[in-house]
């Protein structure tokens, strides 16, 4: 029996590092690139339209946004605004979808006559602006907003970014160990403090104003503004394994499922509260998984899920975006359980009555 394989949803022309899902518009946003090195590998953010076609979830390229010499390493989404971590900077992007304006026959004929004639089999001419719509009838435009430097170490790199619950603030962390909080969309800095000795791996802003951070110093910390509330240290609070270094890697929101991507390219889905594994594909990518994201159960999410319980997207340095579907688990309806309980009670009473006459 062959190894289980996950379907490839999309392949980009560059390594993929970050992923976000916009359920309201049914968009999958994947970003990455080759960086500033002159290797010929491009940098960009690709907007993919998710659709159900013949009962299968598929993705088609709707828009390609060129980020020039900067590879996007991390993303956060707030409505139609993206925060993209590019080298030591955070770049805000605003995207909008709209229906393509229809042209009359005369305009279409004129465009055919005036346009350059292309030989059969030749590749289409590439547009530098990346503003071309790739799906007929729907267009997407991207606007660069503010940008700010968010990391100031000798080898600066923004490693993580997230919005707060009402999208008015943005938190960033990087290799210098500092957390910086910014207003949205002006990117005016409102708070800055040293959170970790070394790189910040992940952070999350809660609705109560608290901030959770994890770093390379083996610590996971909870902050109220710049004041430490509580802290976990792996060597003190975590399990001990001799001669094996461990650190807290990520902090995530609570939910039904937990998605996991490994450095060996494997992808798994677990039940969040019990950590029971429901899905696993060994070496799905064959190289480090750089990001995973669930299809949210809101907006167009239920429509796109179809008969599946959840869908997990994964991206890796191999330039591929894969789809991991969890089929709906069979469950007994509540009314049937109640009926069975009532039937069991009646049978028990009748059995006792037959064994002990006059029981009732």
N, C-alpha and C positions, 0 to 999 in steps of 0.2 A: 504493500500500500504506500503510495507516494506521500510526501510531506504536504501538510495542509498549507494552502496558499491564500493570501488575501487578495481581492481584486484590486488592480491598479486603477485608480480613479483619474489621475492626471500626472503627466510628466512635464516638468518645467525645463527650460534651457539653462538652468543654474542650480546649485545646491540650495535646498530649502531648509530654513531655520525656524520660521515662526508661522503660526496658524491662528486664525480667528474665524468664527462663524457668525454671520448676521442672519438670524432666523426670520426677521420681519421681511427682508427682501429675498431670502433664500440664497444668500451669497456665501461662498467659501473663499476666504482671503488667505493666500499663501505668499510668503515673502522670503527673500534670501539673496544670494549672489556670490560673486567671486571676489568682492572687495576692490581695493584700489590697485591690486597687482595687474600688470598688463599681460594677462593670460588669454584675453579674448572672451572670458566668461562675463556675461552681463550681470547687472544688478537690477532688481525690480520687485514690484508688488503686483501680483496677479489676482484679478477678481474673477471668480468662477461662478457661473450660474448653475445652481442645483435644480434638477428636475427629475420627475418620475416618468420614465419612458418604458412602456410595455412592462410595467411592474418592477422596474429596476431603477435604482438611484444612480443618476449619471451627472457629470459635470462638464460644462463647456466654457472655454475662455471667453469672457465678456469684455475684459479690458486689461491691458498691460501698461502699468505705470513705471516709467523708467526712473530709477533713483541715481543715475549717472555713476559716479565712482564709489558710492556708499552702499554696502550690503546691509540689509535689514536683518538684525539678529533677534529682535524681540518685538512683540506687538501687544497693544491693548486696544479695546474697542469700546466706545461710548456713543451709542446712537449711530450717527453717520460720520463720526470723527475717529480717526486712527492715531494712536501715538506709536511711532516707530523708533526703535533704538537703532541708531546708525553710528557706528564707531563710538565716540565719546559724546554724541549729541542725541537729543530727542527731537524728532520732527513730527509736527502735527499735520495731518492730512484730512481734508474733508471730501467725501465722495457723495455723488448724487446720481440716481438712476432716473431716466425719463424715456418716454416713448419717442422713437425716431420719427422725425417729420417726413411724411410721405411726399414723393415727387410725382409730378404729372408725367405723362408719357413723353411730352416734348422735351422736358428737362432731362429725362433718362436717356432719350435718343441723343440729345446734344452732348451729354457727358460721355456717351460711348464713342461719339465721333471725335471729340476733342482729346480724349484720354490716349495715352501711348498704347500702341498695339503690342500685345505680349504673345510670345511664341508658346505653342502648346507644350505643356509640361514645365514651363519655366516657373520659378518661385515668385510669389507676389512681391512687389516692391515694399520694403519695410519703411514705416514712418518713424522718424526719430522721436516725435512727441509722444508716441504711445497712446494717442487720443482716439484711435480707430475703434469703433464698436465691432465686436466679433460675432454678435448675434443679431440677426435681422429683427427689426421692430423694437429693440431695446438698446439704449445707449447708457453709458456710464462715464461721468467726468470726474476728474480728481484735481483738487486745488491744494497747493502747498500753503500752509498757514505759518505759524510761528515755529522757530527752532531755537534750541538753547543747549549749551554745553552742560552736561550733567555729571561728568566724572573728571577728576583732576589728578589722577595718579600718574606716575612716570610713563606707564603704558596704559593710557585711559581707555575704558570700554564700559558703556552702559550695558548691564547684564539683565536688568528686569525693569518693567514699568507696569503700573496699574492705576486705574481710576478709582475714586471713592464711589459710594452708592448713588449719589445724585449728580455725578459727573462734573462737579465744580472744582475738584482738586485732582492732582496727578502726583503719584509718588514714584521716584526713581532710585535705583541702587546700582552700584557698579564695583569696579575693582579697588577703589580707594576706601571702601567700607562705610561710606557716608550715605545716609538717607536724606533725600532732598524732596520737599513738597512744593508744588507749583500750582498757581491758579490757572484755570482753563477758561478761555483759550489764550490769555495774554502771556502765560508762562512766566509770570512774576513769582519770584521765590518767596515763600512765606515761612519756611522752616528748614533748618539744616543741622544735623547732629551726627556724631560718630556712633554707629550702631555695632560694628564688628571690627575685629582686628583681621584684616584681609578682605577677600571678596564677599559681596552679598549675593547669595544664590537665588533667593526669592523673597517676596514680600506681599502682604495683602492688607488692604484697608477695610476695616469693619464699619458697619453703620453707626456704631456707638463712638466713633472717632479713634478707636484703638488701632494700633498698627502691629502686625506680626512680621518678624524678619527671621531669616535663617542664613547662616554664613559659613565660611570655610574654617572658622575658629571653633567648630563643633558645638555651636550654641544656637538655640532657638529662643527668641526674645519677644515679649509683649510690651508695647510702649503706649503711654498716654502722652501724646505730643512727643517731647524729648525726654520724658521721665520713664525710667524702667519700672514696669509693674511686676513682672515675673520672668523667670528665665530657666531654661533647661540646658544642661551641659551633658553631652553624650557620655563622657567618662564618669559622670556622677549619677545621672538619671537613666542612661540607656543601658541595654544589656552589654555585658563585658565579653569580649572575644580576644584571647591572647594574641598579640602580635598582628592584629588586624585593625587598621584605621577605619573608622566610620564617622560620617557627619550627617547632619540633617540636610536634606537636599531640596525639599519643596514644601510649601504650605498650600493647601487647597480648600475650596469651599465644600461645605457638607452637601450631600446629595444621595441619590439612590445608588449610583455606580461610581467606581474608581477606575480610571484608565491609566495604564502604565506602559511606558516605552523604555527599553533598556539600551545600554551601550553596545550590546551585541546585536541590536536590531529586532529583538522580539517585542511583541505587543500582547497585552493581556487586559481583560476586563474583570473586575471583582465587584461583589456586593460590598457597599461601603461600610456597613455596620458590622459585618461578620468576616469580611475579607475572604469569603468563599469565591474561588475562581470559577467563572462561568465561560470564559473564552480565552484561548491562548494560541498564538501562532509563533512558533520558534523561528527566529532570524527572518522575520517577515521582510525586513529591508536588507539584512546582511551587513549593515553598518549602523553606527549610532543613530538612534531615533532622537531628533532634535525638538519635537513638539507633538503633542496630541491635543485633540479637542472633541468634545461631544457635540452632537447636533441637539440644540436645546429643544425642550418640549413646549415651545410656545411659538407664536407667529406661524410660519409655514412648516414648523418642525413636525407636527403630527401628520400632516399631508405627505411630507417627504419620507417619513419613516415607513409608511405603509403598514404592513403586518409585522414589523419588527419592533422589538422592545426598546432598543437603542441603537445608535450608530456612532462609532468612534472613527475620527479621521487621524491619520498619522503622517508625518513628513520626516524626511531624513536627508543626509548629505548626498544620498544617491539620486536626488532631484525628483523623487517620486512621492506622490500623495496617494496613500492607500485607504481603502474603506473597510471597516470592520463592523459587520452587522451581527447583532445578537437577536436570534429569533425569539418570538414571544413564547415564554414558558407557559405550559398548560397549567391552568388553575381551576379549582372547583368553585362554582358560584356560591355566594353566601346563602342564597335561598335553598340550594340543594343540601348544604351542610345542616341548616336548621331543620329541614325535612327529615334528614337521616337521624338527627338527634331525637326528634319527636317520635319517629318510628322505633328507635332503640328503647326509648322509655316505655312505650306502649307494649312492646314485646316482653320487656322485663317484668312489667306488671302482670301480663297474662301468664308468664312462666311461673311467677310466684303464686298466683292464684291457683294454677293447676297442681303445684306441689303442696301448697298449704291451703286446702279448702277453707273458705271463710276468712281468708286474708283481708279481703275488702268487705 
